[in-house]
Every structure is written in C-alpha cells, then in structure tokens.
C-alpha cells in the first residue's frame, strides 16, 4: 500500500454487508448531559529497575454508595484506563524535558455503548528528572476539539498546583453540555491571576465536532484514503500505524467518521496497548491503531492471510 509512513492501513478478509444504520445518530450527540464522568491522573510506579507500571493516582469524582453492578462496572473501567494511558509499554526513564501530547482512546461496554478517554500526557512541574503523567477525561460525549481545550486548561493549572484543577473540573461537571452552536461559561479562580471566565462553544454542525481530518489528509494521499474508506465499508480488518499517539488516534477517528451516516459496529481500538497486540489475530473485522515501534511484533502474530 502506498502512503507516507506516519500512518498506513492493512486490510484483509472477504467483503461483508455493512452493519451501520442509515440516519443513526449516537446518543453522545445529545445536549443536556454532563461533560464527563471521571477525571483521572495516571502515574508511573516503579516495579523494577527501568520498568514502571501505570496506576491511577487521582480520581474525580469519587463515587460512593454504588450498587453492585455499578461498582463492578466502575472497577472494570478504572482497571482498563491505565493501560490505554500508557500504551507504549512499561520501559520508561525519568527525564527533564518532555513534549506534552494529546490523544484519545475508546472503551466499549458489553452492551455496545462506548466511552471516550481524552488524554494529555505531560511532565509535571518541578526540578530534576521526573516521570510523565497522564490526565484522562472519561466521557460518553464525542467532541474532540472541545475536550482538547479543556485539557489545555487542566495542563495550565497543573503547572501551578493539583489543587487548582479540582474547582475547575467541579465547575465543569456542574455545567450541562451545550446544544450545537451554544456556549457554556465556566468560572475558575487561579492564584495570582484572579477569576477567569472560560467559554466552551459547541460547533453548529454536530457531525463535524467529533473529529479532526487534518492529520489524515496531511499524511495519506486521496487515492489511499479512498482505498481505506472502501475497505471500511466492506468491513475488512484495518490496522493503522503511526509513531505518535496523537497522529494515530486522530487518523483512525477520522476514518471512522468518513463512514457517516453509517457507523463502525465492530472492534474499534484507536490506540492498542502493548499487552493487547494479539488483537490483530482476531478473525472478525476490526479497526485498530498501533504504534510503529510495535510493527515487528505485529508482523510476527499469526494473522490470517
């Protein structure tokens, strides 16, 4: 397949009839919902020399008095999040400089509903060598541009203090998700700066708010994009490869959005953690994103011809 090496797609399996429903609009487009379910901070905890394990070090809000089924669902969710926040593996080293990166992942429930994890991986402020951490917002609402702006505000406050993040997220959680074209204003106090008014505007066209096509169009030729689109419509197996997590997640979300008014109803993992690379052995249709560093391991998997 031709195309630039930042992102590529491989496909297989015989063609099948698409399962998406014409005119289907996901419930995540509805207004009046809360912005997010959780904000978690995932940090790296040392397990041996040069090896670290991602663990949740902060969670907001803390939910209590849950029913048994709700508690079990929350436990499964919180157990999965760290794997997707650090999909690169466990080999890390403390550093003094680190370029923050934004990416996202999708978690699918047993009933087929999906939650989106919006992530910002950054180096906490301080002196000396430090390990990066990930701020992850879990929401059932698909609005990548809006949540990227929210993560900008979170990162700005993290450089001051973790304590400054809480009132901002509390105000955000108490605000309803705006209708298309509407704006919600969040008041937030920052020490030495005073009270700030942060405006979050939802695009008028709800379909365009879910994805950014720029990354896909910059890296793949129109011919290759059409080839990938046809493969997705025929429900084949698609593997996207990229070095950067942000590029990987943006490109795969963009391809999924091209299917509108249909939707991808099969396995969908924009960023595959290292421990789940055997997903590519699945004989059913899938759309997954894998970092280039794992390409050799992927090619060693017993995939069907």
C-alpha positions as a LaTeX table, in Angstrom:
\begin{tabular}{lrrr}
\hline
Residue & $x$ (\AA) & $y$ (\AA) & $z$ (\AA) \\
\hline
Unk1 & 0.00 & 0.00 & 0.00 \\
Unk2 & 1.30 & 3.44 & $-0.91$ \\
Unk3 & 1.29 & 6.35 & 1.52 \\
Unk4 & 3.51 & 8.15 & 3.97 \\
Unk5 & 4.97 & 6.14 & 6.79 \\
Unk6 & 3.30 & 8.06 & 9.62 \\
Unk7 & 0.06 & 6.21 & 9.06 \\
Unk8 & $-0.80$ & 3.18 & 6.98 \\
Unk9 & $-3.55$ & 0.61 & 6.82 \\
Unk10 & $-3.61$ & $-3.09$ & 6.12 \\
Unk11 & $-6.80$ & $-4.94$ & 5.32 \\
Unk12 & $-7.99$ & $-8.49$ & 4.89 \\
Unk13 & $-10.99$ & $-10.85$ & 4.96 \\
Unk14 & $-13.79$ & $-11.19$ & 2.39 \\
Unk15 & $-16.27$ & $-8.35$ & 1.88 \\
Unk16 & $-19.39$ & $-8.24$ & 4.02 \\
Unk17 & $-22.54$ & $-6.16$ & 4.19 \\
Unk18 & $-22.15$ & $-3.02$ & 6.37 \\
Unk19 & $-24.00$ & $-3.14$ & 9.69 \\
Unk20 & $-24.42$ & 0.58 & 10.35 \\
Unk21 & $-27.94$ & 2.00 & 10.34 \\
Unk22 & $-28.84$ & 4.79 & 7.96 \\
Unk23 & $-29.54$ & 8.03 & 9.80 \\
Unk24 & $-28.31$ & 6.60 & 13.07 \\
Unk25 & $-27.18$ & 9.34 & 15.44 \\
Unk26 & $-25.27$ & 8.35 & 18.51 \\
Unk27 & $-26.68$ & 9.29 & 21.88 \\
Unk28 & $-23.42$ & 11.14 & 22.55 \\
Unk29 & $-24.72$ & 13.95 & 20.35 \\
Unk30 & $-27.46$ & 14.83 & 22.81 \\
Unk31 & $-27.20$ & 18.07 & 24.74 \\
Unk32 & $-28.01$ & 18.50 & 28.40 \\
Unk33 & $-25.63$ & 15.76 & 29.57 \\
Unk34 & $-22.70$ & 16.18 & 31.90 \\
Unk35 & $-19.38$ & 16.96 & 30.26 \\
Unk36 & $-17.59$ & 13.99 & 31.76 \\
Unk37 & $-17.85$ & 11.02 & 34.11 \\
Unk38 & $-14.33$ & 10.96 & 35.52 \\
Unk39 & $-11.06$ & 12.81 & 35.55 \\
Unk40 & $-8.20$ & 10.51 & 36.47 \\
Unk41 & $-4.47$ & 11.06 & 36.74 \\
Unk42 & $-2.36$ & 8.06 & 35.77 \\
Unk43 & 1.20 & 7.99 & 37.10 \\
Unk44 & 4.07 & 5.55 & 36.63 \\
Unk45 & 5.02 & 3.45 & 39.66 \\
Unk46 & 8.37 & 1.69 & 39.69 \\
Unk47 & 8.16 & $-2.12$ & 39.81 \\
Unk48 & 11.80 & $-2.94$ & 38.99 \\
Unk49 & 14.89 & $-1.30$ & 37.53 \\
Unk50 & 13.82 & 0.55 & 34.39 \\
Unk51 & 10.27 & $-0.84$ & 34.49 \\
Unk52 & 7.21 & 1.07 & 35.60 \\
Unk53 & 3.54 & 0.22 & 35.90 \\
Unk54 & 0.80 & 2.80 & 35.24 \\
Unk55 & $-1.50$ & 3.36 & 38.22 \\
Unk56 & $-4.35$ & 5.78 & 38.92 \\
Unk57 & $-3.05$ & 8.29 & 41.46 \\
Unk58 & $-6.04$ & 10.66 & 41.43 \\
Unk59 & $-9.72$ & 10.26 & 40.64 \\
Unk60 & $-12.50$ & 12.83 & 40.48 \\
Unk61 & $-15.23$ & 12.39 & 41.46 \\
Unk62 & $-15.06$ & 9.59 & 43.99 \\
Unk63 & $-18.31$ & 7.69 & 43.66 \\
Unk64 & $-19.78$ & 6.06 & 46.74 \\
Unk65 & $-22.89$ & 4.04 & 47.57 \\
Unk66 & $-22.87$ & 2.31 & 44.19 \\
Unk67 & $-24.98$ & $-0.74$ & 43.52 \\
Unk68 & $-23.09$ & $-3.99$ & 42.98 \\
Unk69 & $-23.43$ & $-3.88$ & 39.19 \\
Unk70 & $-22.37$ & $-0.22$ & 39.06 \\
Unk71 & $-19.39$ & $-0.89$ & 41.32 \\
Unk72 & $-18.22$ & $-3.80$ & 39.16 \\
Unk73 & $-18.55$ & $-1.68$ & 36.02 \\
Unk74 & $-16.54$ & 1.12 & 37.62 \\
Unk75 & $-13.82$ & $-1.33$ & 38.70 \\
Unk76 & $-13.51$ & $-2.69$ & 35.15 \\
Unk77 & $-13.31$ & 0.84 & 33.78 \\
Unk78 & $-10.68$ & 2.04 & 36.24 \\
Unk79 & $-8.62$ & $-1.10$ & 35.67 \\
Unk80 & $-8.54$ & $-0.58$ & 31.90 \\
Unk81 & $-7.77$ & 3.16 & 31.84 \\
Unk82 & $-4.06$ & 2.97 & 32.87 \\
Unk83 & $-3.29$ & 0.51 & 30.06 \\
Unk84 & $-4.59$ & 2.95 & 27.44 \\
Unk85 & $-2.94$ & 6.00 & 29.01 \\
Unk86 & 0.48 & 4.35 & 28.64 \\
Unk87 & 0.04 & 2.00 & 25.65 \\
Unk88 & 3.78 & 2.22 & 24.89 \\
Unk89 & 4.73 & $-0.42$ & 27.46 \\
Unk90 & 6.50 & $-0.37$ & 30.82 \\
Unk91 & 10.02 & 0.71 & 29.84 \\
Unk92 & 10.42 & 4.32 & 30.94 \\
Unk93 & 13.10 & 6.54 & 32.43 \\
Unk94 & 12.81 & 9.84 & 34.34 \\
Unk95 & 13.52 & 12.88 & 32.15 \\
Unk96 & 13.91 & 16.64 & 32.50 \\
Unk97 & 12.12 & 17.55 & 29.25 \\
Unk98 & 9.04 & 16.04 & 27.66 \\
Unk99 & 6.78 & 17.40 & 24.94 \\
Unk100 & 3.16 & 17.06 & 26.03 \\
Unk101 & 0.92 & 15.07 & 23.70 \\
Unk102 & $-2.81$ & 14.74 & 23.26 \\
Unk103 & $-4.53$ & 11.53 & 22.19 \\
Unk104 & $-7.73$ & 9.60 & 22.80 \\
Unk105 & $-8.97$ & 6.05 & 23.14 \\
Unk106 & $-12.33$ & 4.29 & 23.15 \\
Unk107 & $-13.67$ & 1.75 & 25.65 \\
Unk108 & $-16.61$ & $-0.39$ & 24.56 \\
Unk109 & $-19.07$ & $-1.74$ & 27.13 \\
Unk110 & $-20.69$ & $-5.16$ & 26.91 \\
Unk111 & $-23.89$ & $-3.50$ & 25.67 \\
Unk112 & $-22.02$ & $-1.89$ & 22.77 \\
Unk113 & $-22.02$ & 1.64 & 24.21 \\
Unk114 & $-18.71$ & 3.49 & 24.10 \\
Unk115 & $-16.82$ & 5.80 & 26.40 \\
Unk116 & $-14.06$ & 8.06 & 25.12 \\
Unk117 & $-10.87$ & 8.77 & 27.02 \\
Unk118 & $-9.37$ & 12.19 & 26.22 \\
Unk119 & $-5.73$ & 12.19 & 27.33 \\
Unk120 & $-2.97$ & 14.74 & 27.85 \\
Unk121 & 0.42 & 13.25 & 28.69 \\
Unk122 & 2.78 & 15.77 & 30.23 \\
Unk123 & 5.72 & 16.25 & 32.55 \\
Unk124 & 4.69 & 17.65 & 35.94 \\
Unk125 & 6.37 & 20.87 & 37.02 \\
Unk126 & 9.41 & 20.60 & 39.25 \\
Unk127 & 13.17 & 20.31 & 39.26 \\
Unk128 & 15.35 & 17.40 & 38.31 \\
Unk129 & 14.32 & 14.26 & 36.44 \\
Unk130 & 10.64 & 13.30 & 36.56 \\
Unk131 & 8.28 & 10.79 & 35.02 \\
Unk132 & 5.42 & 11.86 & 32.74 \\
Unk133 & 1.84 & 11.52 & 33.89 \\
Unk134 & $-1.47$ & 11.41 & 32.04 \\
Unk135 & $-4.60$ & 13.43 & 32.71 \\
Unk136 & $-7.51$ & 11.48 & 31.29 \\
Unk137 & $-11.11$ & 12.67 & 31.00 \\
Unk138 & $-13.65$ & 9.88 & 30.54 \\
Unk139 & $-16.85$ & 10.91 & 28.79 \\
Unk140 & $-19.59$ & 9.40 & 26.65 \\
Unk141 & $-19.61$ & 12.63 & 24.63 \\
Unk142 & $-17.66$ & 12.81 & 21.39 \\
Unk143 & $-16.27$ & 16.30 & 20.93 \\
Unk144 & $-12.51$ & 16.19 & 20.43 \\
Unk145 & $-11.88$ & 19.89 & 19.85 \\
Unk146 & $-13.83$ & 20.91 & 22.94 \\
Unk147 & $-12.09$ & 18.42 & 25.22 \\
Unk148 & $-8.70$ & 19.41 & 23.82 \\
Unk149 & $-9.39$ & 22.95 & 25.03 \\
Unk150 & $-10.42$ & 21.59 & 28.43 \\
Unk151 & $-7.15$ & 19.65 & 28.64 \\
Unk152 & $-5.27$ & 22.87 & 27.81 \\
Unk153 & $-6.85$ & 24.43 & 30.89 \\
Unk154 & $-6.05$ & 21.36 & 33.00 \\
Unk155 & $-2.41$ & 21.43 & 31.90 \\
Unk156 & $-2.14$ & 25.15 & 32.67 \\
Unk157 & $-3.43$ & 24.55 & 36.19 \\
Unk158 & $-1.23$ & 21.50 & 36.71 \\
Unk159 & 1.85 & 23.69 & 36.31 \\
Unk160 & 0.57 & 25.70 & 39.29 \\
Unk161 & $-0.85$ & 23.03 & 41.59 \\
Unk162 & $-3.08$ & 19.97 & 41.52 \\
Unk163 & $-5.34$ & 21.79 & 43.97 \\
Unk164 & $-6.23$ & 24.37 & 41.30 \\
Unk165 & $-7.58$ & 21.67 & 38.98 \\
Unk166 & $-10.35$ & 20.50 & 41.32 \\
Unk167 & $-12.54$ & 23.66 & 41.35 \\
Unk168 & $-12.25$ & 23.97 & 37.57 \\
Unk169 & $-13.37$ & 20.38 & 36.98 \\
Unk170 & $-16.09$ & 20.71 & 39.61 \\
Unk171 & $-17.48$ & 23.75 & 37.79 \\
Unk172 & $-17.28$ & 21.87 & 34.50 \\
Unk173 & $-19.08$ & 18.85 & 35.90 \\
Unk174 & $-21.90$ & 21.02 & 37.22 \\
Unk175 & $-22.39$ & 22.62 & 33.79 \\
Unk176 & $-24.64$ & 20.92 & 31.20 \\
Unk177 & $-23.18$ & 20.01 & 27.83 \\
Unk178 & $-24.26$ & 22.82 & 25.46 \\
Unk179 & $-26.54$ & 22.32 & 22.49 \\
Unk180 & $-24.99$ & 22.71 & 19.00 \\
Unk181 & $-23.90$ & 26.31 & 18.42 \\
Unk182 & $-24.30$ & 27.23 & 22.10 \\
Unk183 & $-21.66$ & 28.29 & 24.63 \\
Unk184 & $-21.19$ & 27.45 & 28.28 \\
Unk185 & $-19.08$ & 29.70 & 30.53 \\
Unk186 & $-17.02$ & 28.26 & 33.38 \\
Unk187 & $-15.75$ & 30.46 & 36.20 \\
Unk188 & $-12.40$ & 29.41 & 37.58 \\
Unk189 & $-10.11$ & 31.06 & 40.13 \\
Unk190 & $-6.35$ & 30.92 & 39.62 \\
Unk191 & $-3.98$ & 32.20 & 42.33 \\
Unk192 & $-2.23$ & 35.46 & 41.37 \\
Unk193 & $-4.46$ & 35.73 & 38.28 \\
Unk194 & $-7.90$ & 36.04 & 39.82 \\
Unk195 & $-11.15$ & 34.68 & 38.41 \\
Unk196 & $-11.12$ & 33.57 & 34.79 \\
Unk197 & $-14.12$ & 33.07 & 32.52 \\
Unk198 & $-13.61$ & 30.14 & 30.18 \\
Unk199 & $-16.00$ & 29.85 & 27.24 \\
Unk200 & $-16.59$ & 26.46 & 25.66 \\
Unk201 & $-18.54$ & 26.61 & 22.40 \\
Unk202 & $-20.01$ & 23.61 & 20.66 \\
Unk203 & $-19.93$ & 23.68 & 16.82 \\
Unk204 & $-23.21$ & 24.26 & 15.00 \\
Unk205 & $-22.82$ & 21.10 & 12.92 \\
Unk206 & $-22.71$ & 18.30 & 15.49 \\
Unk207 & $-21.30$ & 15.83 & 12.95 \\
Unk208 & $-18.16$ & 17.94 & 12.43 \\
Unk209 & $-17.33$ & 18.30 & 16.12 \\
Unk210 & $-16.21$ & 14.74 & 16.66 \\
Unk211 & $-13.04$ & 14.55 & 14.64 \\
Unk212 & $-10.21$ & 16.46 & 13.01 \\
Unk213 & $-9.49$ & 15.40 & 9.43 \\
Unk214 & $-6.29$ & 17.42 & 9.07 \\
Unk215 & $-3.96$ & 14.69 & 10.35 \\
Unk216 & $-5.41$ & 12.15 & 7.92 \\
Unk217 & $-5.36$ & 14.46 & 4.89 \\
Unk218 & $-1.79$ & 15.58 & 5.56 \\
Unk219 & $-0.38$ & 12.07 & 5.79 \\
Unk220 & $-2.26$ & 9.99 & 3.25 \\
Unk221 & $-2.97$ & 10.56 & $-0.42$ \\
Unk222 & $-6.58$ & 10.92 & $-1.65$ \\
Unk223 & $-6.21$ & 7.61 & $-3.51$ \\
Unk224 & $-5.15$ & 5.77 & $-0.35$ \\
Unk225 & $-7.91$ & 7.40 & 1.72 \\
Unk226 & $-10.49$ & 6.18 & $-0.82$ \\
Unk227 & $-8.96$ & 2.70 & $-0.66$ \\
Unk228 & $-9.18$ & 2.70 & 3.14 \\
Unk229 & $-12.76$ & 4.01 & 3.00 \\
Unk230 & $-13.78$ & 1.19 & 0.65 \\
Unk231 & $-12.13$ & $-1.37$ & 2.92 \\
Unk232 & $-14.03$ & 0.01 & 5.92 \\
Unk233 & $-17.36$ & $-0.06$ & 4.06 \\
Unk234 & $-16.67$ & $-3.68$ & 3.13 \\
Unk235 & $-15.94$ & $-4.38$ & 6.82 \\
Unk236 & $-12.42$ & $-5.64$ & 6.44 \\
Unk237 & $-9.64$ & $-5.66$ & 9.02 \\
Unk238 & $-7.80$ & $-2.35$ & 9.25 \\
Unk239 & $-4.52$ & $-1.70$ & 11.06 \\
Unk240 & $-3.27$ & 1.88 & 11.29 \\
Unk241 & 0.38 & 2.57 & 12.10 \\
Unk242 & 1.94 & 5.79 & 13.38 \\
Unk243 & 4.79 & 6.82 & 15.64 \\
Unk244 & 2.93 & 9.47 & 17.62 \\
Unk245 & $-0.13$ & 8.66 & 19.70 \\
Unk246 & $-1.85$ & 11.90 & 18.70 \\
Unk247 & $-1.45$ & 11.17 & 14.97 \\
Unk248 & $-2.60$ & 7.59 & 15.45 \\
Unk249 & $-5.80$ & 8.42 & 17.30 \\
Unk250 & $-6.69$ & 11.39 & 15.07 \\
Unk251 & $-6.31$ & 9.38 & 11.85 \\
Unk252 & $-8.34$ & 6.39 & 12.97 \\
Unk253 & $-11.13$ & 8.60 & 14.37 \\
Unk254 & $-11.20$ & 10.45 & 11.04 \\
Unk255 & $-11.57$ & 7.24 & 9.03 \\
Unk256 & $-14.40$ & 6.06 & 11.29 \\
Unk257 & $-16.13$ & 9.43 & 10.79 \\
Unk258 & $-15.95$ & 9.04 & 6.99 \\
Unk259 & $-18.48$ & 6.21 & 7.27 \\
Unk260 & $-21.27$ & 8.60 & 8.31 \\
Unk261 & $-24.28$ & 8.12 & 8.12 \\
Unk262 & $-23.16$ & 4.55 & 8.83 \\
Unk263 & $-21.08$ & 3.64 & 11.87 \\
Unk264 & $-18.34$ & 1.10 & 12.57 \\
Unk265 & $-20.00$ & $-1.66$ & 14.59 \\
Unk266 & $-17.00$ & $-3.94$ & 15.15 \\
Unk267 & $-13.83$ & $-3.93$ & 17.27 \\
Unk268 & $-12.58$ & $-0.35$ & 17.43 \\
Unk269 & $-9.37$ & 0.47 & 19.34 \\
Unk270 & $-7.75$ & 3.75 & 18.20 \\
Unk271 & $-4.68$ & 3.09 & 20.38 \\
Unk272 & $-3.87$ & $-0.54$ & 21.17 \\
Unk273 & $-1.87$ & $-1.09$ & 24.39 \\
Unk274 & 1.23 & $-3.27$ & 24.12 \\
Unk275 & $-0.41$ & $-6.03$ & 26.15 \\
Unk276 & $-3.30$ & $-6.27$ & 23.66 \\
Unk277 & $-1.32$ & $-6.55$ & 20.42 \\
Unk278 & $-2.73$ & $-10.03$ & 19.79 \\
Unk279 & $-5.98$ & $-8.25$ & 18.86 \\
Unk280 & $-4.67$ & $-8.33$ & 15.28 \\
Unk281 & $-5.17$ & $-12.12$ & 15.30 \\
Unk282 & $-8.93$ & $-11.65$ & 15.56 \\
Unk283 & $-10.68$ & $-13.22$ & 12.51 \\
Unk284 & $-13.56$ & $-10.71$ & 12.62 \\
Unk285 & $-13.49$ & $-7.13$ & 11.26 \\
Unk286 & $-11.57$ & $-4.60$ & 13.33 \\
Unk287 & $-10.19$ & $-1.09$ & 13.13 \\
Unk288 & $-7.16$ & $-0.62$ & 15.38 \\
Unk289 & $-4.23$ & 1.76 & 15.78 \\
Unk290 & $-0.74$ & 0.53 & 16.67 \\
Unk291 & 2.46 & 2.45 & 17.29 \\
Unk292 & 5.23 & 1.85 & 14.75 \\
Unk293 & 7.55 & 0.62 & 17.48 \\
Unk294 & 5.36 & $-2.48$ & 17.74 \\
Unk295 & 5.31 & $-3.23$ & 13.99 \\
Unk296 & 7.78 & $-6.12$ & 14.19 \\
Unk297 & 5.78 & $-7.82$ & 16.94 \\
Unk298 & 2.56 & $-7.33$ & 15.00 \\
Unk299 & 4.03 & $-8.94$ & 11.88 \\
Unk300 & 5.06 & $-11.94$ & 13.99 \\
Unk301 & 1.45 & $-12.53$ & 15.04 \\
Unk302 & $-0.39$ & $-15.46$ & 13.37 \\
Unk303 & $-2.71$ & $-13.28$ & 11.29 \\
Unk304 & $-4.83$ & $-14.90$ & 8.61 \\
Unk305 & $-3.72$ & $-14.34$ & 5.02 \\
\hline
\end{tabular}
